[in-house]
């Protein structure tokens, strides 16, 4: 009954239109200023506008909440594992050491790019990053080792963290001018995944190479004198010898030799270990160089006239060469 009542009692959808009212509005008899919206009937904003607006806001909110639930609940475990796997690795960029040169610019101690294979097992552990620093190269080998010396390479623990983050001089010029030769380390930051692969990275601070050191030594004289003392010692069955060539006019040392000597590259890398152990077990020993540094004094007071001087001390032989 209610349904039929509504049908018969509903208002007519269409109302009668009076022609005179339409003609009045069309002719603008009241002379309204239509540019200022005069004569317009103001009506309130319909509810459909608000309904549409709030529907859009609600839709965006539902999408946002759905994405949040997906990230925080549905994919929580996988994303958490991924976040834990991605790490920011701070890598030290070890600076190259400066060169050690002779008086004419010949390299007595230089650098070789990349870590050598012999250092992979002794200097760093399996988890430590390799190839991050240059190894030292000594072109003249043992002939200049007593003067140039050798170095100790950077070392890392089992977790790959450096506990010695620079190449340090141990003896000789490498140790005496270690601060100038060392330079300044750099720093880089890289994001790595669970497999250790670099995802992204950036350079924070570049490494600064150490300063070059130029000596008064003549590389040619140094090598020739070492070979001469070695040959004479082996020929005469001497246990060892030392020698210095000095310019008595300027006091510059042109050569400083001690025989037998060591291989600076072997001592720096610590490998092979038998060669290092053999050096410490040698019953031969060179004549103390500090003793022959007093020889120029004997030249000054007229005790010697220069040239070659041989002395006997504990079965060793001393060679001092003076230039005038």
ChimeraX commands (.cxc) that place a marker at each C-alpha (Angstrom):
marker #1 position 0.00,0.00,0.00 radius 0.5
marker #1 position 2.80,2.35,0.84 radius 0.5
marker #1 position 4.32,1.93,-2.57 radius 0.5
marker #1 position 1.07,2.73,-4.38 radius 0.5
marker #1 position 0.50,5.73,-2.17 radius 0.5
marker #1 position 3.90,7.13,-3.06 radius 0.5
marker #1 position 3.26,6.65,-6.72 radius 0.5
marker #1 position -0.08,8.50,-6.73 radius 0.5
marker #1 position 0.95,11.18,-4.25 radius 0.5
marker #1 position 4.29,12.17,-5.78 radius 0.5
marker #1 position 4.65,15.62,-7.18 radius 0.5
marker #1 position 4.63,16.30,-10.84 radius 0.5
marker #1 position 8.12,16.44,-12.30 radius 0.5
marker #1 position 7.15,19.03,-14.83 radius 0.5
marker #1 position 5.54,22.34,-13.96 radius 0.5
marker #1 position 3.73,24.68,-16.24 radius 0.5
marker #1 position 5.78,27.50,-17.74 radius 0.5
marker #1 position 4.28,30.95,-18.20 radius 0.5
marker #1 position 5.39,32.59,-21.49 radius 0.5
marker #1 position 5.33,36.11,-20.06 radius 0.5
marker #1 position 7.88,35.19,-17.39 radius 0.5
marker #1 position 10.26,33.79,-19.99 radius 0.5
marker #1 position 9.96,36.85,-22.21 radius 0.5
marker #1 position 10.68,39.17,-19.30 radius 0.5
marker #1 position 13.90,37.34,-18.46 radius 0.5
marker #1 position 15.01,37.19,-22.08 radius 0.5
marker #1 position 14.49,40.90,-22.70 radius 0.5
marker #1 position 16.29,41.96,-19.46 radius 0.5
marker #1 position 13.60,44.49,-18.72 radius 0.5
marker #1 position 14.98,45.33,-15.24 radius 0.5
marker #1 position 18.28,46.37,-16.96 radius 0.5
marker #1 position 20.55,44.15,-14.89 radius 0.5
marker #1 position 24.32,44.50,-15.37 radius 0.5
marker #1 position 25.06,40.98,-16.48 radius 0.5
marker #1 position 28.84,41.57,-16.44 radius 0.5
marker #1 position 28.58,41.93,-12.66 radius 0.5
marker #1 position 26.36,38.89,-12.39 radius 0.5
marker #1 position 23.28,41.01,-11.58 radius 0.5
marker #1 position 19.99,39.28,-12.06 radius 0.5
marker #1 position 21.50,35.85,-11.34 radius 0.5
marker #1 position 19.80,33.65,-8.78 radius 0.5
marker #1 position 22.45,32.45,-6.28 radius 0.5
marker #1 position 22.16,28.87,-5.28 radius 0.5
marker #1 position 24.21,26.96,-2.67 radius 0.5
marker #1 position 26.87,24.48,-3.79 radius 0.5
marker #1 position 25.32,21.13,-4.37 radius 0.5
marker #1 position 26.07,18.14,-2.21 radius 0.5
marker #1 position 27.41,16.28,-5.23 radius 0.5
marker #1 position 30.55,18.48,-5.24 radius 0.5
marker #1 position 31.36,17.63,-1.64 radius 0.5
marker #1 position 30.52,14.01,-2.23 radius 0.5
marker #1 position 32.96,13.82,-5.14 radius 0.5
marker #1 position 35.72,15.62,-3.22 radius 0.5
marker #1 position 35.47,13.42,-0.17 radius 0.5
marker #1 position 35.27,10.34,-2.36 radius 0.5
marker #1 position 38.61,11.24,-3.98 radius 0.5
marker #1 position 40.20,11.94,-0.57 radius 0.5
marker #1 position 38.88,8.64,0.74 radius 0.5
marker #1 position 40.20,6.78,-2.30 radius 0.5
marker #1 position 43.68,8.28,-1.88 radius 0.5
marker #1 position 43.63,7.43,1.83 radius 0.5
marker #1 position 42.61,3.85,1.13 radius 0.5
marker #1 position 45.42,3.48,-1.43 radius 0.5
marker #1 position 47.96,4.96,1.01 radius 0.5
marker #1 position 46.83,2.76,3.89 radius 0.5
marker #1 position 46.87,-0.29,1.62 radius 0.5
marker #1 position 50.44,0.44,0.52 radius 0.5
marker #1 position 51.45,0.99,4.15 radius 0.5
marker #1 position 49.92,-2.34,5.19 radius 0.5
marker #1 position 51.67,-4.04,2.28 radius 0.5
marker #1 position 55.08,-2.65,3.29 radius 0.5
marker #1 position 54.76,-2.94,7.05 radius 0.5
marker #1 position 52.91,-6.26,7.33 radius 0.5
marker #1 position 52.82,-8.26,4.10 radius 0.5
marker #1 position 56.43,-7.62,2.97 radius 0.5
marker #1 position 57.87,-6.97,6.42 radius 0.5
marker #1 position 60.22,-9.96,6.56 radius 0.5
marker #1 position 61.64,-9.63,3.05 radius 0.5
marker #1 position 62.17,-5.87,3.30 radius 0.5
marker #1 position 63.67,-6.20,6.77 radius 0.5
marker #1 position 66.16,-8.78,5.53 radius 0.5
marker #1 position 67.02,-6.55,2.57 radius 0.5
marker #1 position 67.56,-3.54,4.81 radius 0.5
marker #1 position 69.83,-5.55,7.10 radius 0.5
marker #1 position 71.78,-6.85,4.13 radius 0.5
marker #1 position 72.49,-3.40,2.68 radius 0.5
marker #1 position 75.36,-1.75,4.51 radius 0.5
marker #1 position 77.36,1.40,4.12 radius 0.5
marker #1 position 80.99,0.38,3.92 radius 0.5
marker #1 position 83.59,3.02,4.75 radius 0.5
marker #1 position 86.75,2.20,2.81 radius 0.5
marker #1 position 90.11,3.79,3.52 radius 0.5
marker #1 position 91.96,4.82,0.38 radius 0.5
marker #1 position 95.58,4.39,1.35 radius 0.5
marker #1 position 97.80,7.09,-0.08 radius 0.5
marker #1 position 100.75,6.20,-2.28 radius 0.5
marker #1 position 104.14,6.90,-0.76 radius 0.5
marker #1 position 106.38,9.49,-2.31 radius 0.5
marker #1 position 109.36,8.45,-4.41 radius 0.5
marker #1 position 112.94,8.30,-3.18 radius 0.5
marker #1 position 115.23,9.65,-5.90 radius 0.5
marker #1 position 118.97,9.98,-6.33 radius 0.5
marker #1 position 120.67,13.26,-7.16 radius 0.5
marker #1 position 119.88,12.92,-10.89 radius 0.5
marker #1 position 116.25,11.84,-10.47 radius 0.5
marker #1 position 116.77,8.07,-10.78 radius 0.5
marker #1 position 114.18,6.19,-8.70 radius 0.5
marker #1 position 115.63,4.32,-5.71 radius 0.5
marker #1 position 112.21,3.48,-4.25 radius 0.5
marker #1 position 108.98,3.63,-6.25 radius 0.5
marker #1 position 105.45,2.22,-6.27 radius 0.5
marker #1 position 103.72,-0.61,-8.09 radius 0.5
marker #1 position 99.94,-0.34,-8.50 radius 0.5
marker #1 position 97.86,-2.91,-6.62 radius 0.5
marker #1 position 98.64,-5.37,-3.86 radius 0.5
marker #1 position 100.95,-8.21,-4.85 radius 0.5
marker #1 position 99.93,-11.87,-4.66 radius 0.5
marker #1 position 102.54,-12.56,-1.99 radius 0.5
marker #1 position 100.87,-9.99,0.26 radius 0.5
marker #1 position 97.38,-11.45,-0.09 radius 0.5
marker #1 position 98.05,-14.15,2.50 radius 0.5
marker #1 position 100.38,-12.28,4.83 radius 0.5
marker #1 position 99.37,-8.62,4.84 radius 0.5
marker #1 position 95.59,-8.96,4.69 radius 0.5
marker #1 position 93.13,-11.66,5.65 radius 0.5
marker #1 position 90.68,-13.38,3.30 radius 0.5
marker #1 position 87.84,-10.99,4.17 radius 0.5
marker #1 position 89.95,-7.86,3.79 radius 0.5
marker #1 position 89.64,-5.79,0.61 radius 0.5
marker #1 position 92.59,-6.28,-1.72 radius 0.5
marker #1 position 94.13,-3.96,-4.26 radius 0.5
marker #1 position 93.66,-0.87,-2.09 radius 0.5
marker #1 position 97.28,0.18,-1.82 radius 0.5
marker #1 position 100.44,0.22,-3.88 radius 0.5
marker #1 position 103.42,-1.97,-3.07 radius 0.5
marker #1 position 106.95,-0.63,-2.87 radius 0.5
marker #1 position 109.39,-1.27,-5.72 radius 0.5
marker #1 position 113.16,-1.05,-5.21 radius 0.5
marker #1 position 114.90,-1.10,-8.62 radius 0.5
marker #1 position 118.41,-1.38,-7.15 radius 0.5
marker #1 position 117.54,-4.19,-4.75 radius 0.5
marker #1 position 120.07,-5.01,-2.06 radius 0.5
marker #1 position 122.70,-2.61,-3.44 radius 0.5
marker #1 position 120.85,0.39,-1.93 radius 0.5
marker #1 position 118.84,-1.34,0.81 radius 0.5
marker #1 position 121.10,-0.29,3.69 radius 0.5
marker #1 position 120.49,3.31,2.68 radius 0.5
marker #1 position 116.88,3.28,1.48 radius 0.5
marker #1 position 115.59,0.70,3.98 radius 0.5
marker #1 position 112.21,-1.00,3.68 radius 0.5
marker #1 position 108.59,-0.57,4.76 radius 0.5
marker #1 position 105.78,-2.35,6.58 radius 0.5
marker #1 position 102.56,-2.61,4.56 radius 0.5
marker #1 position 99.02,-1.92,5.86 radius 0.5
marker #1 position 97.48,-4.82,7.74 radius 0.5
marker #1 position 93.87,-5.87,8.34 radius 0.5
marker #1 position 92.27,-8.18,10.87 radius 0.5
marker #1 position 90.08,-11.21,10.14 radius 0.5
marker #1 position 87.03,-8.99,9.67 radius 0.5
marker #1 position 88.74,-6.85,7.06 radius 0.5
marker #1 position 89.32,-3.80,9.29 radius 0.5
marker #1 position 92.66,-2.08,8.96 radius 0.5
marker #1 position 94.62,-1.86,12.18 radius 0.5
marker #1 position 97.57,-0.36,10.30 radius 0.5
marker #1 position 96.12,1.92,7.64 radius 0.5
marker #1 position 99.31,3.20,6.05 radius 0.5
marker #1 position 102.60,1.97,4.65 radius 0.5
marker #1 position 105.13,2.73,7.38 radius 0.5
marker #1 position 108.89,3.03,7.01 radius 0.5
marker #1 position 110.87,0.59,9.16 radius 0.5
marker #1 position 114.52,1.51,8.63 radius 0.5
marker #1 position 116.65,3.75,6.44 radius 0.5
marker #1 position 115.36,6.77,4.55 radius 0.5
marker #1 position 111.91,5.14,4.50 radius 0.5
marker #1 position 111.80,5.47,8.29 radius 0.5
marker #1 position 113.69,8.75,8.65 radius 0.5
marker #1 position 111.35,10.64,6.29 radius 0.5
marker #1 position 108.27,8.49,6.91 radius 0.5
marker #1 position 105.96,11.43,7.67 radius 0.5
marker #1 position 106.79,13.23,4.42 radius 0.5
marker #1 position 106.68,10.07,2.31 radius 0.5
marker #1 position 103.41,8.73,3.75 radius 0.5
marker #1 position 100.96,11.32,2.42 radius 0.5
marker #1 position 97.32,11.55,3.55 radius 0.5
marker #1 position 94.77,8.74,3.24 radius 0.5
marker #1 position 91.42,9.23,1.50 radius 0.5
marker #1 position 87.94,7.90,2.27 radius 0.5
marker #1 position 85.12,6.43,0.17 radius 0.5
marker #1 position 81.62,5.24,1.14 radius 0.5
marker #1 position 79.90,2.40,-0.73 radius 0.5
marker #1 position 76.54,0.67,-0.25 radius 0.5
marker #1 position 76.87,-3.10,-0.51 radius 0.5
marker #1 position 74.26,-5.83,-0.74 radius 0.5
marker #1 position 74.16,-9.16,1.09 radius 0.5
marker #1 position 76.61,-10.66,-1.42 radius 0.5
marker #1 position 79.12,-7.89,-0.85 radius 0.5
marker #1 position 78.53,-6.34,-4.27 radius 0.5
marker #1 position 78.72,-2.56,-4.43 radius 0.5
marker #1 position 75.31,-1.06,-5.21 radius 0.5
marker #1 position 76.36,2.58,-5.12 radius 0.5
marker #1 position 79.26,4.60,-3.83 radius 0.5
marker #1 position 80.86,8.00,-3.61 radius 0.5
marker #1 position 84.26,9.51,-2.92 radius 0.5
marker #1 position 84.29,11.53,0.28 radius 0.5
marker #1 position 87.96,12.46,0.42 radius 0.5
marker #1 position 90.66,11.79,-2.16 radius 0.5
marker #1 position 94.02,10.41,-1.11 radius 0.5
marker #1 position 97.04,12.70,-1.29 radius 0.5
marker #1 position 100.31,11.16,-2.44 radius 0.5
marker #1 position 103.35,11.66,-0.23 radius 0.5
marker #1 position 106.19,14.02,-1.09 radius 0.5
marker #1 position 109.19,12.88,-3.11 radius 0.5
marker #1 position 112.60,12.82,-1.42 radius 0.5
marker #1 position 115.77,13.56,-3.42 radius 0.5
marker #1 position 119.06,12.32,-1.96 radius 0.5
marker #1 position 122.65,13.29,-2.67 radius 0.5
marker #1 position 123.34,9.65,-3.55 radius 0.5
marker #1 position 124.40,8.74,-7.10 radius 0.5
marker #1 position 122.59,5.54,-8.08 radius 0.5
marker #1 position 125.30,4.50,-10.54 radius 0.5
marker #1 position 128.09,4.87,-7.98 radius 0.5
marker #1 position 125.97,3.13,-5.35 radius 0.5
marker #1 position 125.44,0.07,-7.52 radius 0.5
marker #1 position 129.05,-0.04,-8.78 radius 0.5
marker #1 position 130.46,0.23,-5.25 radius 0.5
marker #1 position 128.15,-2.49,-3.94 radius 0.5
marker #1 position 129.21,-4.84,-6.74 radius 0.5
marker #1 position 132.89,-4.03,-6.11 radius 0.5
marker #1 position 132.68,-4.74,-2.37 radius 0.5
marker #1 position 130.63,-7.90,-2.96 radius 0.5
marker #1 position 133.09,-9.18,-5.57 radius 0.5
marker #1 position 136.13,-8.39,-3.42 radius 0.5
marker #1 position 134.56,-9.93,-0.32 radius 0.5
marker #1 position 133.69,-13.18,-2.10 radius 0.5
marker #1 position 137.03,-13.33,-3.88 radius 0.5
marker #1 position 139.02,-12.76,-0.69 radius 0.5
marker #1 position 136.69,-14.88,1.49 radius 0.5
marker #1 position 135.83,-11.89,3.66 radius 0.5
marker #1 position 132.79,-12.04,5.87 radius 0.5
marker #1 position 131.54,-8.62,4.80 radius 0.5
marker #1 position 132.39,-5.01,4.17 radius 0.5
marker #1 position 131.05,-1.47,4.08 radius 0.5
marker #1 position 131.89,1.63,2.17 radius 0.5
marker #1 position 131.08,5.30,1.75 radius 0.5
marker #1 position 131.85,7.70,-1.09 radius 0.5
marker #1 position 131.87,11.31,0.04 radius 0.5
marker #1 position 132.56,14.56,-1.75 radius 0.5
marker #1 position 135.00,16.18,0.67 radius 0.5
marker #1 position 134.38,19.60,-0.84 radius 0.5
marker #1 position 130.65,19.63,-0.03 radius 0.5
marker #1 position 130.29,16.80,2.49 radius 0.5
marker #1 position 127.66,15.11,0.30 radius 0.5
marker #1 position 127.45,11.34,0.46 radius 0.5
marker #1 position 127.46,9.86,-3.04 radius 0.5
marker #1 position 127.27,6.19,-2.03 radius 0.5
marker #1 position 126.66,4.26,1.19 radius 0.5
marker #1 position 127.15,0.49,0.91 radius 0.5
marker #1 position 127.03,-2.40,3.35 radius 0.5
marker #1 position 127.65,-6.02,2.36 radius 0.5
marker #1 position 126.07,-8.51,2.84 radius 0.5
marker #1 position 122.74,-6.74,2.68 radius 0.5
marker #1 position 119.06,-7.64,2.35 radius 0.5
marker #1 position 116.40,-7.54,-0.35 radius 0.5
marker #1 position 114.09,-4.65,0.65 radius 0.5
marker #1 position 111.12,-6.06,-1.28 radius 0.5
marker #1 position 111.38,-9.40,0.55 radius 0.5
marker #1 position 111.71,-7.66,3.93 radius 0.5
marker #1 position 108.75,-5.37,3.17 radius 0.5
marker #1 position 106.40,-8.19,2.18 radius 0.5
marker #1 position 107.73,-10.65,4.76 radius 0.5
marker #1 position 107.60,-13.36,2.11 radius 0.5
marker #1 position 109.03,-15.84,1.41 radius 0.5
marker #1 position 109.53,-16.43,5.11 radius 0.5
marker #1 position 112.64,-18.66,4.60 radius 0.5
marker #1 position 114.43,-15.71,2.94 radius 0.5
marker #1 position 113.54,-13.43,5.85 radius 0.5
marker #1 position 114.60,-16.04,8.43 radius 0.5
marker #1 position 117.83,-16.67,6.51 radius 0.5
marker #1 position 118.73,-12.99,6.73 radius 0.5
marker #1 position 118.42,-13.04,10.52 radius 0.5
marker #1 position 120.49,-16.24,10.75 radius 0.5
marker #1 position 123.44,-14.92,8.74 radius 0.5
marker #1 position 126.74,-15.28,10.56 radius 0.5
marker #1 position 128.14,-12.62,8.22 radius 0.5
marker #1 position 127.79,-9.02,9.18 radius 0.5
marker #1 position 128.84,-5.78,7.47 radius 0.5
marker #1 position 131.49,-3.50,8.88 radius 0.5
marker #1 position 129.78,-0.74,10.92 radius 0.5
marker #1 position 129.31,2.27,8.64 radius 0.5
marker #1 position 129.52,4.65,11.59 radius 0.5
marker #1 position 133.19,3.66,11.96 radius 0.5
marker #1 position 134.16,4.68,8.44 radius 0.5
marker #1 position 132.37,8.02,8.74 radius 0.5
marker #1 position 135.34,9.05,10.87 radius 0.5
marker #1 position 137.69,8.50,7.93 radius 0.5
marker #1 position 137.25,12.04,6.48 radius 0.5
marker #1 position 138.69,13.31,9.76 radius 0.5
marker #1 position 141.83,11.26,9.14 radius 0.5
marker #1 position 142.06,12.81,5.68 radius 0.5
marker #1 position 141.79,16.29,7.14 radius 0.5
marker #1 position 144.58,15.80,9.65 radius 0.5
marker #1 position 146.81,14.30,6.95 radius 0.5
marker #1 position 146.81,10.71,8.16 radius 0.5
marker #1 position 145.56,9.48,4.75 radius 0.5
marker #1 position 145.65,11.01,1.31 radius 0.5
marker #1 position 142.43,9.47,0.01 radius 0.5
marker #1 position 141.95,6.74,-2.53 radius 0.5
marker #1 position 141.32,3.17,-1.31 radius 0.5
marker #1 position 141.85,2.35,2.33 radius 0.5
marker #1 position 141.56,-1.18,3.71 radius 0.5
marker #1 position 141.43,-1.96,7.42 radius 0.5
marker #1 position 141.17,-5.18,9.40 radius 0.5
marker #1 position 138.60,-5.47,12.16 radius 0.5
marker #1 position 137.21,-8.81,13.41 radius 0.5
marker #1 position 137.94,-10.50,10.09 radius 0.5
marker #1 position 136.07,-7.75,8.21 radius 0.5
marker #1 position 137.43,-5.44,5.57 radius 0.5
marker #1 position 136.75,-1.72,5.27 radius 0.5
marker #1 position 136.78,0.15,1.99 radius 0.5
marker #1 position 136.62,3.93,2.05 radius 0.5
marker #1 position 136.66,5.89,-1.19 radius 0.5
marker #1 position 137.20,9.62,-1.05 radius 0.5
marker #1 position 136.78,12.12,-3.89 radius 0.5
marker #1 position 138.61,15.36,-4.17 radius 0.5
marker link #1:1,2 radius 0.2
marker link #1:2,3 radius 0.2
marker link #1:3,4 radius 0.2
marker link #1:4,5 radius 0.2
marker link #1:5,6 radius 0.2
marker link #1:6,7 radius 0.2
marker link #1:7,8 radius 0.2
marker link #1:8,9 radius 0.2
marker link #1:9,10 radius 0.2
marker link #1:10,11 radius 0.2
marker link #1:11,12 radius 0.2
marker link #1:12,13 radius 0.2
marker link #1:13,14 radius 0.2
marker link #1:14,15 radius 0.2
marker link #1:15,16 radius 0.2
marker link #1:16,17 radius 0.2
marker link #1:17,18 radius 0.2
marker link #1:18,19 radius 0.2
marker link #1:19,20 radius 0.2
marker link #1:20,21 radius 0.2
marker link #1:21,22 radius 0.2
marker link #1:22,23 radius 0.2
marker link #1:23,24 radius 0.2
marker link #1:24,25 radius 0.2
marker link #1:25,26 radius 0.2
marker link #1:26,27 radius 0.2
marker link #1:27,28 radius 0.2
marker link #1:28,29 radius 0.2
marker link #1:29,30 radius 0.2
marker link #1:30,31 radius 0.2
marker link #1:31,32 radius 0.2
marker link #1:32,33 radius 0.2
marker link #1:33,34 radius 0.2
marker link #1:34,35 radius 0.2
marker link #1:35,36 radius 0.2
marker link #1:36,37 radius 0.2
marker link #1:37,38 radius 0.2
marker link #1:38,39 radius 0.2
marker link #1:39,40 radius 0.2
marker link #1:40,41 radius 0.2
marker link #1:41,42 radius 0.2
marker link #1:42,43 radius 0.2
marker link #1:43,44 radius 0.2
marker link #1:44,45 radius 0.2
marker link #1:45,46 radius 0.2
marker link #1:46,47 radius 0.2
marker link #1:47,48 radius 0.2
marker link #1:48,49 radius 0.2
marker link #1:49,50 radius 0.2
marker link #1:50,51 radius 0.2
marker link #1:51,52 radius 0.2
marker link #1:52,53 radius 0.2
marker link #1:53,54 radius 0.2
marker link #1:54,55 radius 0.2
marker link #1:55,56 radius 0.2
marker link #1:56,57 radius 0.2
marker link #1:57,58 radius 0.2
marker link #1:58,59 radius 0.2
marker link #1:59,60 radius 0.2
marker link #1:60,61 radius 0.2
marker link #1:61,62 radius 0.2
marker link #1:62,63 radius 0.2
marker link #1:63,64 radius 0.2
marker link #1:64,65 radius 0.2
marker link #1:65,66 radius 0.2
marker link #1:66,67 radius 0.2
marker link #1:67,68 radius 0.2
marker link #1:68,69 radius 0.2
marker link #1:69,70 radius 0.2
marker link #1:70,71 radius 0.2
marker link #1:71,72 radius 0.2
marker link #1:72,73 radius 0.2
marker link #1:73,74 radius 0.2
marker link #1:74,75 radius 0.2
marker link #1:75,76 radius 0.2
marker link #1:76,77 radius 0.2
marker link #1:77,78 radius 0.2
marker link #1:78,79 radius 0.2
marker link #1:79,80 radius 0.2
marker link #1:80,81 radius 0.2
marker link #1:81,82 radius 0.2
marker link #1:82,83 radius 0.2
marker link #1:83,84 radius 0.2
marker link #1:84,85 radius 0.2
marker link #1:85,86 radius 0.2
marker link #1:86,87 radius 0.2
marker link #1:87,88 radius 0.2
marker link #1:88,89 radius 0.2
marker link #1:89,90 radius 0.2
marker link #1:90,91 radius 0.2
marker link #1:91,92 radius 0.2
marker link #1:92,93 radius 0.2
marker link #1:93,94 radius 0.2
marker link #1:94,95 radius 0.2
marker link #1:95,96 radius 0.2
marker link #1:96,97 radius 0.2
marker link #1:97,98 radius 0.2
marker link #1:98,99 radius 0.2
marker link #1:99,100 radius 0.2
marker link #1:100,101 radius 0.2
marker link #1:101,102 radius 0.2
marker link #1:102,103 radius 0.2
marker link #1:103,104 radius 0.2
marker link #1:104,105 radius 0.2
marker link #1:105,106 radius 0.2
marker link #1:106,107 radius 0.2
marker link #1:107,108 radius 0.2
marker link #1:108,109 radius 0.2
marker link #1:109,110 radius 0.2
marker link #1:110,111 radius 0.2
marker link #1:111,112 radius 0.2
marker link #1:112,113 radius 0.2
marker link #1:113,114 radius 0.2
marker link #1:114,115 radius 0.2
marker link #1:115,116 radius 0.2
marker link #1:116,117 radius 0.2
marker link #1:117,118 radius 0.2
marker link #1:118,119 radius 0.2
marker link #1:119,120 radius 0.2
marker link #1:120,121 radius 0.2
marker link #1:121,122 radius 0.2
marker link #1:122,123 radius 0.2
marker link #1:123,124 radius 0.2
marker link #1:124,125 radius 0.2
marker link #1:125,126 radius 0.2
marker link #1:126,127 radius 0.2
marker link #1:127,128 radius 0.2
marker link #1:128,129 radius 0.2
marker link #1:129,130 radius 0.2
marker link #1:130,131 radius 0.2
marker link #1:131,132 radius 0.2
marker link #1:132,133 radius 0.2
marker link #1:133,134 radius 0.2
marker link #1:134,135 radius 0.2
marker link #1:135,136 radius 0.2
marker link #1:136,137 radius 0.2
marker link #1:137,138 radius 0.2
marker link #1:138,139 radius 0.2
marker link #1:139,140 radius 0.2
marker link #1:140,141 radius 0.2
marker link #1:141,142 radius 0.2
marker link #1:142,143 radius 0.2
marker link #1:143,144 radius 0.2
marker link #1:144,145 radius 0.2
marker link #1:145,146 radius 0.2
marker link #1:146,147 radius 0.2
marker link #1:147,148 radius 0.2
marker link #1:148,149 radius 0.2
marker link #1:149,150 radius 0.2
marker link #1:150,151 radius 0.2
marker link #1:151,152 radius 0.2
marker link #1:152,153 radius 0.2
marker link #1:153,154 radius 0.2
marker link #1:154,155 radius 0.2
marker link #1:155,156 radius 0.2
marker link #1:156,157 radius 0.2
marker link #1:157,158 radius 0.2
marker link #1:158,159 radius 0.2
marker link #1:159,160 radius 0.2
marker link #1:160,161 radius 0.2
marker link #1:161,162 radius 0.2
marker link #1:162,163 radius 0.2
marker link #1:163,164 radius 0.2
marker link #1:164,165 radius 0.2
marker link #1:165,166 radius 0.2
marker link #1:166,167 radius 0.2
marker link #1:167,168 radius 0.2
marker link #1:168,169 radius 0.2
marker link #1:169,170 radius 0.2
marker link #1:170,171 radius 0.2
marker link #1:171,172 radius 0.2
marker link #1:172,173 radius 0.2
marker link #1:173,174 radius 0.2
marker link #1:174,175 radius 0.2
marker link #1:175,176 radius 0.2
marker link #1:176,177 radius 0.2
marker link #1:177,178 radius 0.2
marker link #1:178,179 radius 0.2
marker link #1:179,180 radius 0.2
marker link #1:180,181 radius 0.2
marker link #1:181,182 radius 0.2
marker link #1:182,183 radius 0.2
marker link #1:183,184 radius 0.2
marker link #1:184,185 radius 0.2
marker link #1:185,186 radius 0.2
marker link #1:186,187 radius 0.2
marker link #1:187,188 radius 0.2
marker link #1:188,189 radius 0.2
marker link #1:189,190 radius 0.2
marker link #1:190,191 radius 0.2
marker link #1:191,192 radius 0.2
marker link #1:192,193 radius 0.2
marker link #1:193,194 radius 0.2
marker link #1:194,195 radius 0.2
marker link #1:195,196 radius 0.2
marker link #1:196,197 radius 0.2
marker link #1:197,198 radius 0.2
marker link #1:198,199 radius 0.2
marker link #1:199,200 radius 0.2
marker link #1:200,201 radius 0.2
marker link #1:201,202 radius 0.2
marker link #1:202,203 radius 0.2
marker link #1:203,204 radius 0.2
marker link #1:204,205 radius 0.2
marker link #1:205,206 radius 0.2
marker link #1:206,207 radius 0.2
marker link #1:207,208 radius 0.2
marker link #1:208,209 radius 0.2
marker link #1:209,210 radius 0.2
marker link #1:210,211 radius 0.2
marker link #1:211,212 radius 0.2
marker link #1:212,213 radius 0.2
marker link #1:213,214 radius 0.2
marker link #1:214,215 radius 0.2
marker link #1:215,216 radius 0.2
marker link #1:216,217 radius 0.2
marker link #1:217,218 radius 0.2
marker link #1:218,219 radius 0.2
marker link #1:219,220 radius 0.2
marker link #1:220,221 radius 0.2
marker link #1:221,222 radius 0.2
marker link #1:222,223 radius 0.2
marker link #1:223,224 radius 0.2
marker link #1:224,225 radius 0.2
marker link #1:225,226 radius 0.2
marker link #1:226,227 radius 0.2
marker link #1:227,228 radius 0.2
marker link #1:228,229 radius 0.2
marker link #1:229,230 radius 0.2
marker link #1:230,231 radius 0.2
marker link #1:231,232 radius 0.2
marker link #1:232,233 radius 0.2
marker link #1:233,234 radius 0.2
marker link #1:234,235 radius 0.2
marker link #1:235,236 radius 0.2
marker link #1:236,237 radius 0.2
marker link #1:237,238 radius 0.2
marker link #1:238,239 radius 0.2
marker link #1:239,240 radius 0.2
marker link #1:240,241 radius 0.2
marker link #1:241,242 radius 0.2
marker link #1:242,243 radius 0.2
marker link #1:243,244 radius 0.2
marker link #1:244,245 radius 0.2
marker link #1:245,246 radius 0.2
marker link #1:246,247 radius 0.2
marker link #1:247,248 radius 0.2
marker link #1:248,249 radius 0.2
marker link #1:249,250 radius 0.2
marker link #1:250,251 radius 0.2
marker link #1:251,252 radius 0.2
marker link #1:252,253 radius 0.2
marker link #1:253,254 radius 0.2
marker link #1:254,255 radius 0.2
marker link #1:255,256 radius 0.2
marker link #1:256,257 radius 0.2
marker link #1:257,258 radius 0.2
marker link #1:258,259 radius 0.2
marker link #1:259,260 radius 0.2
marker link #1:260,261 radius 0.2
marker link #1:261,262 radius 0.2
marker link #1:262,263 radius 0.2
marker link #1:263,264 radius 0.2
marker link #1:264,265 radius 0.2
marker link #1:265,266 radius 0.2
marker link #1:266,267 radius 0.2
marker link #1:267,268 radius 0.2
marker link #1:268,269 radius 0.2
marker link #1:269,270 radius 0.2
marker link #1:270,271 radius 0.2
marker link #1:271,272 radius 0.2
marker link #1:272,273 radius 0.2
marker link #1:273,274 radius 0.2
marker link #1:274,275 radius 0.2
marker link #1:275,276 radius 0.2
marker link #1:276,277 radius 0.2
marker link #1:277,278 radius 0.2
marker link #1:278,279 radius 0.2
marker link #1:279,280 radius 0.2
marker link #1:280,281 radius 0.2
marker link #1:281,282 radius 0.2
marker link #1:282,283 radius 0.2
marker link #1:283,284 radius 0.2
marker link #1:284,285 radius 0.2
marker link #1:285,286 radius 0.2
marker link #1:286,287 radius 0.2
marker link #1:287,288 radius 0.2
marker link #1:288,289 radius 0.2
marker link #1:289,290 radius 0.2
marker link #1:290,291 radius 0.2
marker link #1:291,292 radius 0.2
marker link #1:292,293 radius 0.2
marker link #1:293,294 radius 0.2
marker link #1:294,295 radius 0.2
marker link #1:295,296 radius 0.2
marker link #1:296,297 radius 0.2
marker link #1:297,298 radius 0.2
marker link #1:298,299 radius 0.2
marker link #1:299,300 radius 0.2
marker link #1:300,301 radius 0.2
marker link #1:301,302 radius 0.2
marker link #1:302,303 radius 0.2
marker link #1:303,304 radius 0.2
marker link #1:304,305 radius 0.2
marker link #1:305,306 radius 0.2
marker link #1:306,307 radius 0.2
marker link #1:307,308 radius 0.2
marker link #1:308,309 radius 0.2
marker link #1:309,310 radius 0.2
marker link #1:310,311 radius 0.2
marker link #1:311,312 radius 0.2
marker link #1:312,313 radius 0.2
marker link #1:313,314 radius 0.2
marker link #1:314,315 radius 0.2
marker link #1:315,316 radius 0.2
marker link #1:316,317 radius 0.2
marker link #1:317,318 radius 0.2
marker link #1:318,319 radius 0.2
marker link #1:319,320 radius 0.2
marker link #1:320,321 radius 0.2
marker link #1:321,322 radius 0.2
marker link #1:322,323 radius 0.2
marker link #1:323,324 radius 0.2
view
